[in-house]
């Protein structure tokens, strides 16, 4: 039976910025083009999301939704450095890693007896080494692992055991299906 872990870093770019500037912790934060530049946002933290601010939203519109929004220009060098650490952790735990982006990957851990414990260990190692949280899903395939990682965001872990797949999918709202 396949065991797939999906790791998705929570609001990755914004989380790196908040980690590096803790005074932003309880404020609405977004990363993207600055206001007045006809640009869009890359991401936002969950505080900003309560106002409807999310990725791909035009920055000026985001400012109307959340006037106290703090917009930070992207620093891809900083995000790449964090990503390298995170991906090195993935490769310590499985040789079968499919990177989706800087902050997201699938790990095939089918040969591991206790994949749930391993998923939690990976999540904890990421936090220990980077100070960043991740949402993790474990399931018998990539599709369900992705849904599982979204299920307990932010900073959660969710397992869909093979015996529970049918009952889980049966009541899954279509809007939660990726793609």
Secondary structure, DSSP 8 states (H G I E B T S, - for coil): ---EEEEEETTHHHHHHHHH-GGGTTS-EEEES-TTSS-BEEEE-HHHHTTT--TT-BHHHHHHH-TT-EEE---HHHHHHHHHHHHHHHHHH-S-EEEEETTEEEEE-TT-S-HHHHHHHHHHHHHHHHS--EEEEEESSHHHHHHHHHHT-SS-EEE--GGGHHHHHHT--GGGS--
